[in-house]
Amino acid sequence: MNDSEANAGEVTRILSAIQNGNAQAAKELLPLVYDELRRLAAFKMAHEPPGQTLQPTALVHEAWLRLGGHENQAWNGRPHFFGAAAEAMRRILIDNARRKRALRHGGGQQRIDVQEIEIAVDVRDDDLLEVNAALERFAAQDRQKAELVKLRYFTGLTVDEAAEILSISAPTAKRWWAYARAWLHKEIEDQKSGRG
Amino acid sequence: MNEKHPREDAIFEGALQLSPEQREAYLQAACGGDVTLRERIRDLIRFHEKSDGPLETPAVASPPNAPIVPSLPAGEKPGDKIGNYKILQLIGEGGCGSVFMAEQEQPVRRRVALKVIKLGMDTKNVIARFEAERQALALMDHPNIAKVIDAGATETGRPFFVMEQVRGIKITEYCDQNNLSTNERLKLFKEVCQAIQHAHQKGIIHRDIKPSNILVTQHDGVPVPKVIDFGIAKATGQRLTDKTVFTEFDQFIGTPAYMSPEQAEISGQDIDTRSDVYSLGVLLYELLTSRTPFDARELMKVGLDAMRRAIREIEPQRPSTRLSTMQDADLTTIARQRHAATQKLIQLIRGDLDWIVMKSLEKNRTRRYETASSFAGDIEHFLNNEPVVARPPTALYRFQKLVRRNQVVFIAATAVAIAIIAGLVVSTSLYYREQAARRDADREAQRSRQVALFLEDMLKGVGPGVALGRDTTLLREILDKTLARVTNDLKDQPEVQAEICNTLGEVYRALGQSGKAEQLHRNARSLLDLTRGAKHRDVAVSLNDLALVLRDQGKFPEAEALQREALELRRKHYGNEHAKVAESLNNLALVLRSEGRLAEAERLHRDALVMELKLFSHDHLAVATSLNNLALALDAEGKPTDAERCLRESLDIQKKLLGDDQPGLAITLDNLAFVLREEGKLDEAETLERQSLAMQRKIFGPEYPSVATAINNLGLILAAQGKTVEAEKLLREALAQRRKLLGPEHPELAASLHHVAALIRVEKKLDEAGRLEREALAMRKMLFGEEHPAVADSLNNLALIRQDEHKLTEAESLFQEAAAMQKKFLGNDHPSLAATLNNLALVLLEEGKFSESEASLRRMLDIRRKHFGDDHPSVTAAWLELTNVLALERKSGKGGGNP
């Protein structure tokens, strides 16, 4: 676990750099969190009984704790961390979905990465990819609301939890969610029907 | 396609909070002509309403404690049964519940109202809270609350309530249909408050108080209001699952006009009984004015965020202001529905009821009534003519109430004043005996100051507004007694004594007793000099007050010196730009104007005005006052057009800020009429002066110093119109009032004497005219000294009387004296000087002194041409006179040149 501890120190350094106004630091955070999540997931996979799937939400929380956050204490770096975690989780899930689809579609000449992790996903891979594509377009017009969707959709946070992470009120988060949800739904339908 | 319209999300959110029927109109309004946008939002709403979709579940596994959304059965329809109740028809639908008329079969057959939580709203949390609520609801037992007969759950577990069916109509409709008077409405409203209080005691917040939830039924001919729709709001309005958020919004937006600021707060789910107090306040507002503080349609129009901001930030108009700014036809209808004349209705509401309503509508709930019952209590106070809690608790107000209840005004005032002074003495002597710590001493001093303030309020209240026009003997007695006690008993507390001296001084000044006022302000000043040092900023207050009195007395040089001293002190303490500095500039300018140093006065008034415009916004009372005063200086300088412009601007500001019927407004109107008279615009002058007089009589009663001024000025206008009979009547009335209110020596009394004398001279009542003008002259000399513009006016008028009496030599020397005095004070180019020169020329002509007459006329002509230009009628008249004199001069062979 030495790696992890090194990482923890690094993450703390980056988070405090962000707090001190260093916007560049945020970019450094993502790969660290991404690695941490993957490593954690791999570790879990190796130690849990076979057939278990990982709960991504639990995974993110655990990563948070391991990287220096506290359970009940709102550490100022929390929003940044969770933002990064959501993005990391999105990439992991999307990678997984793409890979699986590539396999299914017969394009699978690549070797499956040994570090491939089975993460519990409740939705069809196609849906996942559609949502992801629509979300990217949504993010281009409304980054904040897209951030909320990412937290909710890819890490399984409740709207209230996501509100806390984003430092907005719960009712605001709920309004945002309603709009984002309708927007994305419409966007996906439009794409499917060839409109848009 | 992906192009984001800047308002798309806001409009979408706004639409969601409306019922489907309301949405279309909203979209039309919100999107304007943007058809694409409207279409997009319709689509979004359609997608919003779909319960399935790719985002329904997170991509990742739901956490184990995720809310379980039950599969939903279809909604109820007539004929279905819920528990023991047969559904008859849907009678209402809210955001979270449907109300049916239903029939109970057992134990008795009767019609009831059944409210059931809507499909999809029955999440576990809602149901749990609903159960908790049930107990409380069952406990409610109040004649003005619709009884909850039963509560239970449908077969699928959705909760329902059964209530007694209230056959009634909305409280507002009931009141209007039956033309209930304001007092009758208040009594009904009190019952509503009591019902809400009962609910609050049971721990239930209604959260949706509005007319449609308060129905009035008749029991044996007596109207009984019934509050309905309890409990649901609280049971489901909490922060629950994602699903309920829109319900919550429905609840929240359902009735924006009645929503408290904290309900409007998007993050604030922190709602307590005081939110109901607010909504009750809205209801009362509506019962009184038939309008809600904020117009519901307007609120919806501006969009959600602006609406929230409005509710949180905008101070609604007072009910009486609302009524008085309505269109006449609306106001007439509203008054008729209340069995009242329009003005009576406004009068009834102005004051106490305004305060009561505004207190309940306070943005900050800690400043509202604590409870619904204290709200009801204040209504009761109003109905009993007792002081209401809502009113800012000034002593003056309490005193006024006291007066209204027992007419023994002054005896009560004496008692109060003496009790206060006594209280002050006791508390301080006790303190000295006990030798308490210095900190306590400070606190004690603080307390004494508060008592002094109390006294100030009270005495000012007893002052002109209450006392003048009645017998002032007792009032003077109170003041004298108070004064005696202050000087004797408060020896040990010079600071408090100084403050009370200043206060008493102001009251004496208002009563026209400037000698006593002067003495008191001098006392205050030396006390402050001793205790706080001559350079303390409080000394400036004394200096200013003293200077104002001295100006009243015509002691201008000392008044000027003191105002300059006050100005310096204030500059030192407050810096060069400060409201108090502006005030001092203004007051100094007033003295200078009285001294006839008009250009200087104008400059200082302008300085004050510029400073105030910098310190405040344009629409500020200080600005209005400065404009008014500047206008007086301009007018005195013979610039009536500029004066008129300033006065009109001042009027506009005051109207905007205060509405009608304000003392300041009446006085500015009065001034404007005065200036218009000088400009020869007599008809408008008369109209405005009559307005001002009516306003002042309404505010101050029939006899009051400024009422006398308005009567006087109206008299002058009528005189200029040649309506001498009415004019004389008015001028004499003003004189009589002034003798009574201001006597025995007062500048305005002298002015009245002068005006009556001038008018009756024309009517050839020369004896009386001469007597009155001599009295005026003597008074003015005493007040202002031997030389003063006002003395010159009297000399001029006296000269005219003498001329009419054919005492030409005396007349000539009086005119000469007057002209010299005017030149000295007003300069060589003042219109008043021109008038005197004209008179002088005529008397000289009569005496056959043609060349002197010519010289006088030429000087007059120069002045008038300078002021009015060559085309002015008075210039033409001057030319004619000059031509006439020259002709006479030639005829008499005494030479003379060309005009």
Interface residues (C-beta under 8 A of the other chain):
Chain A: T53 Q55 P56 T57 M89 L93 I119 A120 V121 D122 V123 D127 L128 E130 V131 R137 A140 Q141 D142 K145 V149 R152 Y153 F154 T155 G156 T158 V159 D160 S169 A170 P171 T172 K174 R175 W176 W177 A178 Y179 A180 R181 A182 W183 L184 H185 K186 E187 I188 E189 D190 G196
Chain B: M1 N2 E3 K4 D9 F12 E13 L16 D43 L44 I45 F47 H48 K50 G53 P54 L55 T57 P58 A59 V60 A61 S62 P63 R239 D242 V245 F246 E248 F249 I266 S267 Q269
